[in-house]
Amino acid sequence: MSRADWRKSSRSSNSADSACVEARAAERGFQVRDSKLGEGSPIFDLKTADFAGLLKAAGHN
């Protein structure tokens, strides 16, 4: 499985100073990174259940 493109939250503004977490599907769950760091951001691998918990904690039921 190839990795999907990075996606920002639909609640994120498109201005240059917007800070957001980006996410993409990966082979074993999801990956997240800091959008303001772009390609230089560390990438965190999350299991699907952990990613769902992150979304729930952020208010994205």
N, CA, C and O atoms as CSV, one atom per row, in Angstrom:
chain,resi,resn,atom,element,x,y,z
A,1,MET,N,N,0.836,-1.179,0.000
A,1,MET,CA,C,0.000,0.000,0.000
A,1,MET,C,C,0.884,1.247,0.000
A,1,MET,O,O,1.776,1.381,0.837
A,2,SER,N,N,0.636,2.141,-0.925
A,2,SER,CA,C,1.383,3.393,-0.922
A,2,SER,C,C,0.721,4.376,0.032
A,2,SER,O,O,-0.464,4.257,0.344
A,3,ARG,N,N,1.482,5.322,0.478
A,3,ARG,CA,C,0.943,6.318,1.406
A,3,ARG,C,C,0.065,7.305,0.663
A,3,ARG,O,O,0.328,7.647,-0.490
A,4,ALA,N,N,-0.969,7.751,1.330
A,4,ALA,CA,C,-1.862,8.753,0.771
A,4,ALA,C,C,-1.223,10.129,0.900
A,4,ALA,O,O,-0.220,10.301,1.593
A,5,ASP,N,N,-1.818,11.104,0.224
A,5,ASP,CA,C,-1.357,12.487,0.349
A,5,ASP,C,C,-1.697,13.022,1.728
A,5,ASP,O,O,-2.644,12.564,2.368
A,6,TRP,N,N,-0.916,13.998,2.183
A,6,TRP,CA,C,-1.185,14.662,3.458
A,6,TRP,C,C,-2.473,15.460,3.338
A,6,TRP,O,O,-2.737,16.074,2.304
A,7,ARG,N,N,-3.279,15.450,4.405
A,7,ARG,CA,C,-4.533,16.207,4.441
A,7,ARG,C,C,-4.575,17.055,5.691
A,7,ARG,O,O,-4.211,16.608,6.778
A,8,LYS,N,N,-5.031,18.305,5.518
A,8,LYS,CA,C,-5.253,19.202,6.648
A,8,LYS,C,C,-6.712,19.134,7.043
A,8,LYS,O,O,-7.567,18.752,6.244
A,9,SER,N,N,-6.985,19.499,8.255
A,9,SER,CA,C,-8.358,19.582,8.723
A,9,SER,C,C,-9.133,20.578,7.881
A,9,SER,O,O,-8.591,21.603,7.468
A,10,SER,N,N,-10.389,20.283,7.628
A,10,SER,CA,C,-11.243,21.229,6.905
A,10,SER,C,C,-11.486,22.484,7.738
A,10,SER,O,O,-11.920,23.504,7.204
A,11,ARG,N,N,-11.213,22.420,9.027
A,11,ARG,CA,C,-11.369,23.582,9.907
A,11,ARG,C,C,-10.147,24.491,9.897
A,11,ARG,O,O,-10.168,25.565,10.497
A,12,SER,N,N,-9.100,24.073,9.229
A,12,SER,CA,C,-7.874,24.862,9.161
A,12,SER,C,C,-8.031,25.943,8.103
A,12,SER,O,O,-8.589,25.698,7.034
A,13,SER,N,N,-7.541,27.133,8.401
A,13,SER,CA,C,-7.572,28.190,7.394
A,13,SER,C,C,-6.437,27.953,6.408
A,13,SER,O,O,-5.497,27.213,6.698
A,14,ASN,N,N,-6.526,28.567,5.269
A,14,ASN,CA,C,-5.485,28.406,4.254
A,14,ASN,C,C,-4.454,29.510,4.303
A,14,ASN,O,O,-3.640,29.633,3.388
A,15,SER,N,N,-4.468,30.322,5.355
A,15,SER,CA,C,-3.489,31.397,5.444
A,15,SER,C,C,-2.105,30.827,5.757
A,15,SER,O,O,-1.979,29.724,6.289
A,16,ALA,N,N,-1.089,31.586,5.423
A,16,ALA,CA,C,0.288,31.117,5.603
A,16,ALA,C,C,0.650,30.910,7.067
A,16,ALA,O,O,1.542,30.120,7.378
A,17,ASP,N,N,-0.032,31.609,7.970
A,17,ASP,CA,C,0.317,31.490,9.386
A,17,ASP,C,C,-0.528,30.465,10.133
A,17,ASP,O,O,-0.462,30.382,11.360
A,18,SER,N,N,-1.317,29.689,9.408
A,18,SER,CA,C,-2.161,28.701,10.083
A,18,SER,C,C,-1.318,27.524,10.560
A,18,SER,O,O,-0.464,27.021,9.831
A,19,ALA,N,N,-1.567,27.098,11.778
A,19,ALA,CA,C,-0.866,25.959,12.357
A,19,ALA,C,C,-1.851,24.813,12.460
A,19,ALA,O,O,-2.924,24.960,13.046
A,20,CYS,N,N,-1.501,23.704,11.910
A,20,CYS,CA,C,-2.426,22.584,11.877
A,20,CYS,C,C,-1.635,21.284,11.850
A,20,CYS,O,O,-0.458,21.258,11.492
A,21,VAL,N,N,-2.292,20.234,12.227
A,21,VAL,CA,C,-1.720,18.906,12.085
A,21,VAL,C,C,-2.227,18.327,10.773
A,21,VAL,O,O,-3.411,18.440,10.454
A,22,GLU,N,N,-1.339,17.715,10.024
A,22,GLU,CA,C,-1.719,17.029,8.801
A,22,GLU,C,C,-1.695,15.532,9.071
A,22,GLU,O,O,-0.931,15.054,9.910
A,23,ALA,N,N,-2.520,14.815,8.369
A,23,ALA,CA,C,-2.583,13.364,8.552
A,23,ALA,C,C,-2.690,12.668,7.198
A,23,ALA,O,O,-3.133,13.250,6.208
A,24,ARG,N,N,-2.274,11.418,7.190
A,24,ARG,CA,C,-2.456,10.580,5.999
A,24,ARG,C,C,-2.541,9.124,6.438
A,24,ARG,O,O,-2.012,8.727,7.476
A,25,ALA,N,N,-3.221,8.351,5.615
A,25,ALA,CA,C,-3.310,6.916,5.862
A,25,ALA,C,C,-1.961,6.281,5.542
A,25,ALA,O,O,-1.267,6.706,4.618
A,26,ALA,N,N,-1.603,5.274,6.306
A,26,ALA,CA,C,-0.351,4.543,6.095
A,26,ALA,C,C,-0.657,3.049,6.186
A,26,ALA,O,O,-1.791,2.656,6.463
A,27,GLU,N,N,0.344,2.233,5.953
A,27,GLU,CA,C,0.127,0.778,5.951
A,27,GLU,C,C,-0.477,0.249,7.235
A,27,GLU,O,O,-1.353,-0.615,7.198
A,28,ARG,N,N,-0.026,0.750,8.358
A,28,ARG,CA,C,-0.478,0.213,9.654
A,28,ARG,C,C,-1.206,1.257,10.479
A,28,ARG,O,O,-1.020,1.311,11.695
A,29,GLY,N,N,-2.012,2.069,9.868
A,29,GLY,CA,C,-2.771,3.073,10.599
A,29,GLY,C,C,-2.683,4.422,9.932
A,29,GLY,O,O,-3.078,4.583,8.777
A,30,PHE,N,N,-2.158,5.405,10.669
A,30,PHE,CA,C,-2.081,6.768,10.161
A,30,PHE,C,C,-0.762,7.399,10.558
A,30,PHE,O,O,-0.090,6.943,11.484
A,31,GLN,N,N,-0.402,8.449,9.848
A,31,GLN,CA,C,0.758,9.247,10.191
A,31,GLN,C,C,0.293,10.685,10.373
A,31,GLN,O,O,-0.617,11.138,9.679
A,32,VAL,N,N,0.913,11.403,11.302
A,32,VAL,CA,C,0.603,12.811,11.513
A,32,VAL,C,C,1.904,13.606,11.551
A,32,VAL,O,O,2.961,13.091,11.914
A,33,ARG,N,N,1.796,14.882,11.163
A,33,ARG,CA,C,2.941,15.794,11.215
A,33,ARG,C,C,2.423,17.211,11.426
A,33,ARG,O,O,1.225,17.469,11.306
A,34,ASP,N,N,3.320,18.112,11.736
A,34,ASP,CA,C,3.018,19.516,11.950
A,34,ASP,C,C,3.066,20.224,10.596
A,34,ASP,O,O,4.108,20.238,9.941
A,35,SER,N,N,1.952,20.807,10.178
A,35,SER,CA,C,1.894,21.413,8.851
A,35,SER,C,C,2.827,22.604,8.690
A,35,SER,O,O,3.336,22.848,7.596
A,36,LYS,N,N,3.056,23.345,9.762
A,36,LYS,CA,C,3.908,24.529,9.603
A,36,LYS,C,C,5.367,24.160,9.382
A,36,LYS,O,O,6.143,24.992,8.913
A,37,LEU,N,N,5.758,22.933,9.710
A,37,LEU,CA,C,7.125,22.474,9.460
A,37,LEU,C,C,7.252,21.760,8.122
A,37,LEU,O,O,8.359,21.568,7.617
A,38,GLY,N,N,6.117,21.367,7.547
A,38,GLY,CA,C,6.112,20.720,6.235
A,38,GLY,C,C,7.012,19.507,6.168
A,38,GLY,O,O,6.984,18.648,7.050
A,39,GLU,N,N,7.809,19.442,5.120
A,39,GLU,CA,C,8.683,18.280,4.901
A,39,GLU,C,C,9.712,18.102,6.014
A,39,GLU,O,O,10.245,17.005,6.179
A,40,GLY,N,N,10.002,19.149,6.779
A,40,GLY,CA,C,10.966,19.056,7.867
A,40,GLY,C,C,10.375,18.562,9.171
A,40,GLY,O,O,11.096,18.389,10.154
A,41,SER,N,N,9.077,18.334,9.191
A,41,SER,CA,C,8.402,17.903,10.413
A,41,SER,C,C,8.684,16.443,10.718
A,41,SER,O,O,8.755,15.618,9.807
A,42,PRO,N,N,8.846,16.117,12.006
A,42,PRO,CA,C,8.880,14.689,12.348
A,42,PRO,C,C,7.515,14.078,12.030
A,42,PRO,O,O,6.487,14.750,12.119
A,43,ILE,N,N,7.520,12.831,11.668
A,43,ILE,CA,C,6.284,12.113,11.344
A,43,ILE,C,C,6.034,11.090,12.430
A,43,ILE,O,O,6.915,10.306,12.781
A,44,PHE,N,N,4.822,11.107,12.956
A,44,PHE,CA,C,4.443,10.190,14.027
A,44,PHE,C,C,3.500,9.137,13.477
A,44,PHE,O,O,2.481,9.463,12.868
A,45,ASP,N,N,3.839,7.878,13.691
A,45,ASP,CA,C,2.991,6.755,13.276
A,45,ASP,C,C,2.017,6.432,14.393
A,45,ASP,O,O,2.418,6.264,15.544
A,46,LEU,N,N,0.737,6.344,14.055
A,46,LEU,CA,C,-0.304,6.019,15.029
A,46,LEU,C,C,-1.109,4.827,14.551
A,46,LEU,O,O,-1.430,4.717,13.367
A,47,LYS,N,N,-1.432,3.943,15.467
A,47,LYS,CA,C,-2.358,2.864,15.155
A,47,LYS,C,C,-3.730,3.487,14.933
A,47,LYS,O,O,-4.003,4.583,15.423
A,48,THR,N,N,-4.581,2.803,14.207
A,48,THR,CA,C,-5.902,3.329,13.886
A,48,THR,C,C,-6.675,3.730,15.142
A,48,THR,O,O,-7.300,4.790,15.165
A,49,ALA,N,N,-6.643,2.905,16.178
A,49,ALA,CA,C,-7.364,3.217,17.419
A,49,ALA,C,C,-6.807,4.478,18.083
A,49,ALA,O,O,-7.564,5.276,18.637
A,50,ASP,N,N,-5.490,4.655,18.027
A,50,ASP,CA,C,-4.877,5.849,18.613
A,50,ASP,C,C,-5.245,7.101,17.819
A,50,ASP,O,O,-5.488,8.159,18.400
A,51,PHE,N,N,-5.286,6.983,16.494
A,51,PHE,CA,C,-5.679,8.116,15.655
A,51,PHE,C,C,-7.142,8.492,15.922
A,51,PHE,O,O,-7.484,9.672,15.988
A,52,ALA,N,N,-7.994,7.483,16.072
A,52,ALA,CA,C,-9.403,7.742,16.392
A,52,ALA,C,C,-9.511,8.449,17.740
A,52,ALA,O,O,-10.330,9.355,17.895
A,53,GLY,N,N,-8.706,8.055,18.706
A,53,GLY,CA,C,-8.688,8.719,20.009
A,53,GLY,C,C,-8.233,10.162,19.909
A,53,GLY,O,O,-8.773,11.032,20.592
A,54,LEU,N,N,-7.235,10.427,19.057
A,54,LEU,CA,C,-6.763,11.787,18.823
A,54,LEU,C,C,-7.879,12.651,18.239
A,54,LEU,O,O,-8.097,13.779,18.682
A,55,LEU,N,N,-8.576,12.119,17.251
A,55,LEU,CA,C,-9.688,12.863,16.648
A,55,LEU,C,C,-10.796,13.131,17.660
A,55,LEU,O,O,-11.372,14.219,17.689
A,56,LYS,N,N,-11.087,12.145,18.481
A,56,LYS,CA,C,-12.123,12.322,19.500
A,56,LYS,C,C,-11.718,13.412,20.506
A,56,LYS,O,O,-12.528,14.263,20.872
A,57,ALA,N,N,-10.465,13.370,20.941
A,57,ALA,CA,C,-9.969,14.363,21.890
A,57,ALA,C,C,-9.987,15.776,21.296
A,57,ALA,O,O,-10.154,16.760,22.015
A,58,ALA,N,N,-9.814,15.859,19.971
A,58,ALA,CA,C,-9.813,17.154,19.286
A,58,ALA,C,C,-11.227,17.626,18.959
A,58,ALA,O,O,-11.411,18.725,18.436
A,59,GLY,N,N,-12.218,16.805,19.264
A,59,GLY,CA,C,-13.608,17.196,19.018
A,59,GLY,C,C,-14.130,16.832,17.642
A,59,GLY,O,O,-15.151,17.364,17.205
A,60,HIS,N,N,-13.446,15.935,16.956
A,60,HIS,CA,C,-13.899,15.454,15.641
A,60,HIS,C,C,-14.545,14.089,15.820
A,60,HIS,O,O,-13.930,13.065,15.522
A,61,ASN,N,N,-15.756,14.069,16.294
A,61,ASN,CA,C,-16.412,12.783,16.556
A,61,ASN,C,C,-16.641,12.071,15.309
A,61,ASN,O,O,-17.184,10.966,15.320
